[in-house]
Amino acid sequence: MKIKQGLKKNKERLSFMKNKRVLITGGLGFIGSNLACRCLELGANVTIFDCLDPHSGGNLYNIHDIRDSVELVLSDILNFDEVSRHIINKDILFNCSASTSHPFSMKEPWIDLEVNCKGVINLLEATRRFNKQIKFVHVGTSTQLGKLHFKPADENHPEFPTDIYSANKSVSEKYALIYGNAYNIPVTVIRFSNVFGPRASIHSSDFTFVNYFIGLALQDREITVYGKGVQLRNVIYVEDCISALIKASESNRSEGEVFFVAGDQHYSVAEIANMIVKYIGSGKVKFVEWPMDRKVTEIGDAVISNEKMKKILAWKPQYGFAQGLVKTRTFFKKHLGEYLR
């Protein structure tokens, strides 16, 4: 009986996405490209919209195996006319576009503001004017909470971000919810926490620290941990994030809602580093003093609850940290040269 029910659910998901016209902004990035692959598998017609901003982690190689199956638009979400032209007649918009570097946002706040706020307004305003029926799924981040007032933090936790990127992501999320409420647009916000896996930017510390650690381990290089590395973090494998985005796009129960999508387990940064060495490479972990520019934005423990997502959308993570690391190693061992540029 369980097997038959599982097959029935898979057919339902396939039938929902089949022939849907899907627009993925930031579709050459880590999450966006994995999402594009999954949408194609489910039968959707996929348009990827991306400008390959070096501060956002996009990589054309991310779609090398599906390039002939998607429409690729090399353009910027700051270009309102281009955004508008490609929102028309789409059924689902996954907004994975962002300037994603925390340190860069502190050095160049105006650029971060342009992309993460004005760019999102462009998407929302184009939706309001030309396609209010589109399902608008916006990607947020757990870092917008800042230092936690209670643990585990849920979707009602207050937000006091400690860096410009996180502040602008917080604001852009509110823009999305305002437009959804004011103009009856079906908007959902999905906040991610320390996503890792294939197609990630592993070459720079400007992106998610877990993926940078993975990149170092793949090269048998030393992993540097600031302080004692005792602060706790959620980690989540990218395929679990993609399943959450798909579920959000399918369900009317997600409209107007914010969901944390995070792993069930929490690990210290030191534990994360050591597990990456164990499962990814043969490097070692070194502990050093905090650099001042990183210390001022550090938030301490980030213990996030995923209970709302589980309850309302019947989602749960399928991959443990070790399992995800093994799958990640397998991917990058085959394609490493394309991700160290």
Sine and cosine of phi, psi and omega as CSV:
sin_phi,cos_phi,sin_psi,cos_psi,sin_omega,cos_omega
0.00,0.00,-0.69,0.72,-0.01,-1.00
-0.89,0.45,-0.63,0.78,0.01,-1.00
-0.90,0.44,-0.70,0.71,0.03,-1.00
-0.89,0.46,-0.66,0.76,0.03,-1.00
-0.89,0.45,-0.65,0.76,0.01,-1.00
-0.90,0.44,-0.67,0.74,0.03,-1.00
-0.90,0.44,-0.62,0.78,0.01,-1.00
-0.89,0.45,-0.68,0.74,0.02,-1.00
-0.89,0.45,-0.67,0.74,0.02,-1.00
-0.89,0.46,-0.65,0.76,0.02,-1.00
-0.91,0.41,-0.62,0.78,0.03,-1.00
-0.90,0.45,-0.67,0.74,0.00,-1.00
-0.92,0.40,-0.66,0.75,0.01,-1.00
-0.89,0.46,-0.69,0.72,-0.04,-1.00
-0.92,0.39,-0.54,0.84,0.03,-1.00
-0.91,0.42,-0.73,0.68,-0.11,-0.99
-0.99,0.11,-0.32,0.95,-0.08,-1.00
-0.86,0.52,0.81,-0.58,0.02,-1.00
0.93,0.38,0.11,0.99,0.11,-0.99
-0.92,0.40,0.62,-0.78,0.03,-1.00
-1.00,-0.06,0.95,-0.31,-0.15,-0.99
-0.94,-0.35,0.77,-0.64,0.10,-1.00
-0.94,-0.34,0.81,-0.58,0.03,-1.00
-0.89,-0.47,0.97,-0.26,0.10,-0.99
-0.99,0.17,0.64,-0.77,-0.15,-0.99
0.95,0.30,0.48,0.88,-0.12,-0.99
-0.97,0.26,-0.14,0.99,0.10,-0.99
-1.00,-0.06,-0.04,1.00,0.01,-1.00
-0.99,0.11,-0.10,-1.00,-0.09,-1.00
-0.86,0.51,-0.89,0.45,-0.05,-1.00
-0.95,0.32,-0.68,0.74,-0.04,-1.00
-0.87,0.50,-0.65,0.76,-0.02,-1.00
-0.95,0.31,-0.63,0.77,0.10,-1.00
-0.89,0.46,-0.62,0.79,0.04,-1.00
-0.91,0.42,-0.66,0.75,0.02,-1.00
-0.86,0.51,-0.69,0.72,0.02,-1.00
-0.87,0.49,-0.69,0.73,-0.02,-1.00
-0.93,0.38,-0.66,0.75,0.00,-1.00
-0.89,0.46,-0.63,0.77,0.07,-1.00
-0.89,0.46,-0.69,0.73,0.02,-1.00
-0.86,0.51,-0.54,0.84,-0.03,-1.00
-1.00,0.05,0.06,1.00,0.12,-0.99
1.00,-0.08,0.20,0.98,-0.02,-1.00
-0.99,0.16,0.36,-0.93,0.20,-0.98
-0.99,-0.11,0.89,-0.45,-0.23,-0.97
-0.94,-0.35,0.76,-0.65,0.18,-0.98
-0.91,-0.41,0.82,-0.57,0.06,-1.00
-0.98,-0.20,0.77,-0.64,-0.02,-1.00
-0.85,-0.52,0.91,-0.41,-0.11,-0.99
-0.37,-0.93,0.54,-0.84,0.01,-1.00
-0.94,-0.35,0.07,1.00,-0.02,-1.00
0.82,0.57,0.66,0.75,0.10,-0.99
-0.88,0.47,0.83,-0.55,-0.04,-1.00
-0.89,0.45,-0.30,0.95,0.01,-1.00
-1.00,-0.01,0.11,0.99,-0.02,-1.00
-0.88,-0.47,-0.10,0.99,0.13,-0.99
0.99,0.11,0.25,0.97,0.03,-1.00
-0.94,0.35,0.50,-0.86,-0.03,-1.00
-0.51,-0.86,0.89,-0.46,-0.03,-1.00
-0.87,0.50,-0.47,0.88,0.01,-1.00
-0.91,0.42,-0.36,0.93,0.00,-1.00
-0.84,0.53,-0.41,0.91,-0.01,-1.00
-0.89,-0.45,0.39,0.92,-0.08,-1.00
-0.86,0.51,-0.52,0.86,-0.05,-1.00
-1.00,-0.02,-0.10,1.00,0.02,-1.00
-0.81,-0.58,0.14,0.99,-0.12,-0.99
-0.81,0.58,-0.62,0.78,-0.04,-1.00
-0.98,0.21,-0.12,0.99,-0.07,-1.00
-0.97,-0.25,-0.09,1.00,-0.02,-1.00
-0.84,-0.54,0.37,-0.93,0.21,-0.98
-1.00,0.00,0.83,-0.56,-0.02,-1.00
-0.95,-0.32,0.84,-0.54,0.04,-1.00
-0.91,-0.42,0.94,-0.35,0.03,-1.00
-1.00,0.02,1.00,-0.03,-0.04,-1.00
-0.45,-0.89,0.13,-0.99,-0.15,-0.99
-0.94,-0.34,0.64,-0.77,0.06,-1.00
-0.92,0.39,-0.18,0.98,0.11,-0.99
-0.98,0.20,-0.16,0.99,0.05,-1.00
-1.00,-0.04,0.99,-0.12,-0.13,-0.99
-0.89,0.46,-0.63,0.78,-0.02,-1.00
-0.90,0.45,-0.69,0.73,0.02,-1.00
-0.93,0.38,-0.66,0.75,0.06,-1.00
-0.85,0.53,-0.74,0.67,-0.05,-1.00
-0.88,0.47,-0.67,0.74,-0.05,-1.00
-0.88,0.48,-0.55,0.84,-0.08,-1.00
-0.99,-0.11,-0.18,0.98,0.10,-0.99
-0.99,0.16,-0.52,0.86,0.00,-1.00
-0.83,0.55,0.74,-0.67,0.09,-1.00
0.95,0.32,0.14,0.99,0.09,-1.00
-1.00,0.07,0.48,-0.88,0.02,-1.00
-1.00,-0.07,-0.58,0.81,-0.05,-1.00
-0.68,-0.73,0.70,-0.72,0.13,-0.99
-0.88,-0.48,0.87,-0.50,0.17,-0.99
-0.98,-0.21,0.93,-0.37,-0.01,-1.00
-1.00,-0.03,1.00,-0.05,0.06,-1.00
-0.98,-0.19,0.11,0.99,-0.05,-1.00
-0.98,0.18,0.63,-0.78,0.05,-1.00
-0.06,-1.00,0.43,-0.90,0.30,-0.95
-1.00,0.06,0.91,-0.42,-0.32,-0.95
-0.97,-0.26,0.01,1.00,-0.08,-1.00
-1.00,0.01,0.86,-0.52,0.08,-1.00
-0.89,0.45,-0.78,0.63,-0.01,-1.00
-0.89,0.46,-0.64,0.76,0.00,-1.00
-0.89,0.45,-0.59,0.81,-0.01,-1.00
-0.90,0.44,-0.50,0.87,0.03,-1.00
-0.98,0.22,-0.47,0.88,0.02,-1.00
-1.00,0.08,-0.57,0.82,-0.06,-1.00
-0.76,-0.65,0.93,0.36,-0.10,-1.00
-0.90,0.44,-0.50,0.86,-0.03,-1.00
-0.92,0.39,-0.64,0.77,0.01,-1.00
-0.91,0.41,-0.70,0.72,0.02,-1.00
-0.87,0.49,-0.67,0.74,0.02,-1.00
-0.88,0.48,-0.70,0.72,0.00,-1.00
-0.85,0.53,-0.78,0.62,-0.10,-1.00
-0.95,0.30,-0.78,0.62,-0.18,-0.98
-0.99,0.15,-0.27,0.96,0.06,-1.00
-0.91,-0.41,-0.87,0.50,-0.02,-1.00
-0.89,0.46,-0.64,0.76,0.02,-1.00
-0.87,0.50,-0.65,0.76,0.02,-1.00
-0.93,0.36,-0.63,0.77,0.09,-1.00
-0.86,0.52,-0.66,0.76,0.05,-1.00
-0.84,0.54,-0.72,0.69,0.01,-1.00
-0.89,0.46,-0.69,0.72,-0.03,-1.00
-0.94,0.35,-0.65,0.76,-0.01,-1.00
-0.94,0.35,-0.61,0.79,0.08,-1.00
-0.90,0.44,-0.63,0.78,0.07,-1.00
-0.89,0.46,-0.73,0.69,-0.01,-1.00
-0.87,0.50,-0.66,0.75,-0.08,-1.00
-0.98,0.19,-0.58,0.81,-0.24,-0.97
-0.84,-0.54,-0.23,0.97,-0.07,-1.00
-0.27,-0.96,0.94,0.33,-0.05,-1.00
-0.96,0.28,-0.14,0.99,0.01,-1.00
-1.00,0.05,-0.20,0.98,-0.06,-1.00
-0.90,0.44,0.63,-0.78,0.12,-0.99
-0.99,0.15,0.89,-0.46,-0.13,-0.99
-0.96,-0.27,0.95,-0.30,0.01,-1.00
-0.95,-0.31,0.90,-0.43,-0.11,-0.99
-0.96,-0.27,0.73,-0.68,-0.01,-1.00
-1.00,-0.03,0.85,-0.53,0.07,-1.00
-0.93,-0.38,-0.24,-0.97,-0.07,-1.00
-0.59,-0.81,0.53,-0.85,0.05,-1.00
-0.94,0.35,-0.37,0.93,-0.07,-1.00
-0.94,0.35,-0.22,0.97,0.01,-1.00
-0.93,0.36,-0.21,0.98,0.05,-1.00
-0.95,0.32,-0.54,0.84,-0.14,-0.99
0.97,0.23,-0.48,-0.88,0.00,-1.00
-0.94,0.34,0.73,-0.69,-0.13,-0.99
-0.97,0.25,0.65,-0.76,0.09,-1.00
-1.00,-0.05,-0.40,0.92,0.09,-1.00
-0.46,-0.89,0.39,-0.92,-0.05,-1.00
-0.72,-0.69,0.67,-0.75,-0.09,1.00
-0.96,0.29,0.53,-0.85,0.02,-1.00
-0.98,0.22,0.66,-0.75,0.09,-1.00
-0.89,-0.45,-0.19,-0.98,-0.10,-1.00
-0.94,0.34,-0.21,0.98,0.03,-1.00
-1.00,-0.08,0.05,1.00,-0.01,-1.00
-0.91,0.41,0.67,-0.74,0.07,-1.00
-0.90,0.44,0.38,-0.92,-0.08,-1.00
-0.89,-0.46,0.88,-0.47,0.09,-1.00
-0.71,-0.70,0.95,0.32,-0.09,-1.00
-0.88,0.48,0.46,-0.89,-0.07,-1.00
-0.95,-0.32,0.02,1.00,0.06,-1.00
-0.63,-0.78,0.29,-0.96,-0.11,-0.99
-0.91,0.42,-0.67,0.74,0.03,-1.00
-0.82,0.57,-0.77,0.63,-0.04,-1.00
-0.90,0.43,-0.60,0.80,0.03,-1.00
-0.90,0.43,-0.70,0.72,-0.01,-1.00
-0.94,0.35,-0.55,0.84,0.09,-1.00
-0.92,0.40,-0.59,0.80,0.06,-1.00
-0.89,0.46,-0.72,0.69,-0.01,-1.00
-0.90,0.43,-0.70,0.72,-0.05,-1.00
-0.90,0.43,-0.56,0.83,0.09,-1.00
-0.88,0.48,-0.67,0.74,0.01,-1.00
-0.92,0.40,-0.60,0.80,0.10,-1.00
-0.83,0.55,-0.73,0.68,-0.04,-1.00
-0.87,0.49,-0.70,0.72,-0.01,-1.00
-0.93,0.37,-0.60,0.80,0.05,-1.00
-0.89,0.46,-0.74,0.67,0.01,-1.00
-0.89,0.46,-0.65,0.76,0.01,-1.00
-0.87,0.50,-0.71,0.71,-0.03,-1.00
-0.95,0.30,-0.69,0.72,-0.11,-0.99
-0.96,0.27,-0.55,0.84,-0.12,-0.99
-0.88,-0.47,0.22,0.98,0.07,-1.00
0.84,0.54,0.69,0.72,0.07,-1.00
-0.99,-0.12,0.74,-0.67,0.00,-1.00
-0.96,0.27,1.00,-0.03,-0.08,-1.00
-0.96,-0.28,0.66,-0.75,0.14,-0.99
-0.72,-0.69,0.63,-0.77,0.07,-1.00
-0.92,-0.38,0.78,-0.63,0.07,-1.00
-0.89,-0.45,0.89,-0.46,0.02,-1.00
-0.99,-0.14,0.82,-0.57,-0.01,-1.00
-0.98,-0.20,0.34,-0.94,-0.02,-1.00
-0.66,-0.75,0.96,-0.29,0.12,-0.99
0.80,0.60,0.90,0.43,0.01,-1.00
-0.99,0.16,0.65,-0.76,0.04,-1.00
-0.68,-0.73,0.34,-0.94,0.08,-1.00
0.60,-0.80,-0.17,-0.98,-0.02,-1.00
-0.85,0.53,0.53,-0.85,0.05,-1.00
0.96,0.28,0.16,0.99,0.02,-1.00
-0.97,0.23,0.34,-0.94,0.15,-0.99
-0.99,0.17,0.95,-0.31,-0.09,-1.00
-0.94,-0.33,0.07,1.00,-0.15,-0.99
-1.00,-0.09,-0.13,0.99,-0.13,-0.99
-0.61,-0.79,0.60,-0.80,0.06,-1.00
-0.96,0.27,-0.11,0.99,0.04,-1.00
-0.92,0.38,-0.33,0.94,-0.04,-1.00
-0.97,-0.24,-0.13,-0.99,-0.11,-0.99
-0.77,0.64,0.78,-0.63,-0.12,-0.99
-0.87,0.49,-0.55,0.84,-0.01,-1.00
-0.88,0.48,-0.71,0.70,-0.01,-1.00
-0.93,0.36,-0.55,0.83,0.07,-1.00
-0.92,0.40,-0.67,0.74,0.08,-1.00
-0.86,0.52,-0.66,0.75,0.03,-1.00
-0.88,0.48,-0.68,0.74,0.03,-1.00
-0.88,0.48,-0.66,0.75,0.04,-1.00
-0.90,0.44,-0.69,0.72,-0.02,-1.00
-0.91,0.42,-0.60,0.80,0.03,-1.00
-0.89,0.46,-0.44,0.90,0.02,-1.00
-0.99,-0.14,0.13,0.99,-0.05,-1.00
0.84,0.54,0.59,0.81,0.03,-1.00
-0.99,-0.16,0.32,-0.95,-0.01,-1.00
-0.94,0.33,0.69,-0.73,0.09,-1.00
-0.99,-0.13,0.82,-0.57,-0.02,-1.00
-0.99,-0.16,0.82,-0.57,0.04,-1.00
-0.92,-0.39,0.76,-0.65,-0.01,-1.00
-0.98,0.18,0.68,-0.73,-0.02,-1.00
0.90,0.44,-0.62,-0.78,0.02,-1.00
-1.00,-0.07,-0.13,0.99,0.03,-1.00
0.92,0.39,0.55,0.83,-0.08,-1.00
-1.00,0.01,-0.20,0.98,-0.04,-1.00
-0.92,0.38,0.66,-0.75,-0.10,-0.99
-1.00,0.04,0.55,-0.83,0.03,-1.00
-0.63,-0.77,0.55,-0.83,0.28,-0.96
-0.98,0.20,0.52,-0.85,0.21,-0.98
-0.74,-0.67,0.55,-0.83,-0.03,-1.00
-0.56,-0.83,0.71,-0.71,-0.01,-1.00
-0.96,0.28,0.60,-0.80,-0.16,-0.99
-0.87,0.49,-0.56,0.83,-0.01,-1.00
-0.89,0.45,-0.52,0.85,0.09,-1.00
-0.93,0.37,-0.57,0.82,0.05,-1.00
-0.92,0.39,-0.65,0.76,0.00,-1.00
-0.90,0.43,-0.67,0.74,0.03,-1.00
-0.89,0.46,-0.56,0.83,0.04,-1.00
-0.92,0.39,-0.67,0.74,0.03,-1.00
-0.89,0.45,-0.67,0.74,0.02,-1.00
-0.89,0.46,-0.71,0.70,0.02,-1.00
-0.87,0.48,-0.65,0.76,0.01,-1.00
-0.89,0.45,-0.60,0.80,-0.01,-1.00
-0.95,0.31,-0.43,0.90,-0.08,-1.00
-0.99,0.12,-0.52,0.86,-0.26,-0.97
-0.98,-0.20,0.71,-0.70,0.13,-0.99
-0.94,0.34,-0.35,0.94,-0.02,-1.00
-0.94,0.34,-0.24,0.97,-0.01,-1.00
-1.00,0.06,-0.21,0.98,-0.14,-0.99
-0.92,0.39,0.76,-0.65,-0.01,-1.00
0.98,0.22,0.16,0.99,-0.10,-1.00
-0.94,-0.34,0.39,-0.92,0.12,-0.99
-0.89,-0.45,0.72,-0.69,-0.01,-1.00
-0.76,-0.65,0.69,-0.72,0.25,-0.97
-0.99,0.11,0.74,-0.67,0.13,-0.99
-0.89,-0.45,0.96,-0.27,-0.10,-1.00
-0.61,-0.79,0.31,-0.95,0.04,-1.00
-0.95,0.32,0.28,-0.96,0.02,-1.00
-0.97,0.24,-0.48,0.88,-0.10,-1.00
-0.98,-0.21,0.46,-0.89,0.08,-1.00
-0.85,-0.52,0.67,-0.74,-0.03,-1.00
-0.77,-0.64,0.50,-0.86,0.15,-0.99
-0.95,0.31,0.38,-0.92,0.03,-1.00
-0.86,0.52,-0.62,0.79,0.04,-1.00
-0.89,0.45,-0.67,0.74,0.05,-1.00
-0.89,0.45,-0.65,0.76,0.03,-1.00
-0.87,0.49,-0.73,0.68,-0.01,-1.00
-0.87,0.49,-0.70,0.71,-0.03,-1.00
-0.93,0.37,-0.58,0.81,0.05,-1.00
-0.93,0.37,-0.59,0.81,0.05,-1.00
-0.90,0.43,-0.68,0.74,0.07,-1.00
-0.87,0.49,-0.66,0.75,-0.05,-1.00
-0.91,0.41,-0.69,0.73,-0.15,-0.99
-0.98,-0.19,-0.27,0.96,-0.10,-1.00
-0.95,-0.31,-0.75,0.66,-0.12,-0.99
-0.55,-0.83,-0.29,-0.96,-0.04,-1.00
-0.84,-0.55,0.41,0.91,0.03,-1.00
-0.97,0.23,-0.32,-0.95,0.03,-1.00
-0.60,-0.80,0.22,-0.98,-0.04,-1.00
-0.96,-0.28,0.73,-0.68,0.03,-1.00
-0.85,-0.53,0.70,-0.71,0.00,-1.00
-0.98,-0.22,0.77,-0.64,-0.04,-1.00
-0.73,-0.68,0.20,-0.98,0.04,-1.00
-0.93,0.37,0.46,-0.89,0.03,-1.00
-0.92,0.39,0.77,-0.64,0.21,-0.98
-0.93,0.36,0.57,-0.82,-0.09,-1.00
-0.88,0.48,-0.63,0.77,-0.06,-1.00
-0.93,0.38,-0.43,0.90,0.06,-1.00
-1.00,0.04,-0.55,0.84,-0.05,-1.00
-0.90,0.43,-0.59,0.81,-0.07,-1.00
-0.95,0.33,-0.34,0.94,0.01,-1.00
-0.96,-0.27,-0.01,1.00,-0.02,-1.00
-0.93,0.37,0.66,-0.75,-0.11,-0.99
-0.95,-0.31,-0.05,1.00,-0.07,-1.00
0.98,0.19,-0.52,-0.86,-0.01,-1.00
-0.89,0.46,0.63,-0.77,0.11,-0.99
-0.80,-0.59,0.99,0.12,-0.04,-1.00
-0.98,-0.20,0.92,-0.38,-0.19,-0.98
-0.90,-0.43,0.68,-0.74,0.06,-1.00
-1.00,-0.01,0.68,-0.74,0.09,-1.00
-0.94,-0.34,0.29,0.96,-0.13,-0.99
-0.91,0.42,-0.58,0.81,-0.02,-1.00
-0.90,0.44,-0.70,0.72,0.02,-1.00
-0.89,0.46,-0.65,0.76,0.02,-1.00
-0.90,0.44,-0.69,0.73,-0.10,-0.99
-0.96,0.29,-0.72,0.69,-0.14,-0.99
-1.00,0.09,-0.64,0.77,-0.08,-1.00
-0.93,-0.36,0.13,0.99,0.07,-1.00
0.81,0.59,0.62,0.79,0.06,-1.00
-0.98,-0.18,0.52,-0.85,0.19,-0.98
-0.43,-0.90,0.50,-0.86,0.01,-1.00
-0.92,0.40,0.62,-0.79,-0.03,-1.00
-0.97,-0.25,-0.24,0.97,-0.12,-0.99
-0.88,-0.48,0.78,-0.62,0.16,-0.99
-0.98,0.21,0.19,-0.98,-0.06,-1.00
-0.88,0.48,-0.75,0.66,-0.03,-1.00
-0.89,0.46,-0.69,0.72,0.01,-1.00
-0.87,0.48,-0.69,0.73,0.03,-1.00
-0.90,0.43,-0.59,0.80,0.03,-1.00
-0.91,0.42,-0.63,0.78,0.02,-1.00
-0.90,0.44,-0.69,0.72,0.02,-1.00
-0.91,0.41,-0.60,0.80,0.02,-1.00
-0.91,0.41,-0.70,0.71,0.03,-1.00
-0.86,0.51,-0.70,0.72,-0.01,-1.00
-0.86,0.52,-0.69,0.73,0.01,-1.00
-0.90,0.43,-0.79,0.61,-0.14,-0.99
-0.95,0.30,-0.47,0.88,0.05,-1.00
-0.87,0.50,-0.51,0.86,0.00,-1.00
-0.99,0.14,-0.43,0.90,-0.19,-0.98
-0.77,-0.64,0.30,0.95,-0.21,-0.98
-0.82,0.58,-0.67,0.74,-0.05,-1.00
-0.86,0.51,-0.45,0.90,-0.01,-1.00
-0.98,0.20,-0.15,0.99,-0.10,-1.00
-0.87,-0.49,0.15,0.99,0.02,-1.00
-0.92,-0.40,0.29,0.96,-0.03,-1.00
-1.00,0.01,0.00,0.00,0.00,0.00
